[in-house]
Amino acid sequence: MGIFQEQRGIRSRPISDALSKMLNAAASSAGVDVHIFSGGQAAKGTKGARTGSTRHDLGNAADLTLTMDG
């Protein structure tokens, strides 16, 4: 069980430490693996690639899938 970050493209930055801790705790409790395919992006108004809304700014959101037993 754990978090696997395989994101590419614009939202390829890591997720925040706080989100990582929450996902790790939930994954461990539920017995699942977390596969992140879209993580953090540059904050609005800063340099760096970004797209869409601000929820992924600074790694505070992730698009992911959950798997159990592979």
Summary of the structure (lengths in Angstrom):
residues: 70
radius of gyration: 12.4
end to end distance: 10.1
largest distance: 41.4
contacts: 181
relative contact order: 0.29
helix: 20%
strand: 26%
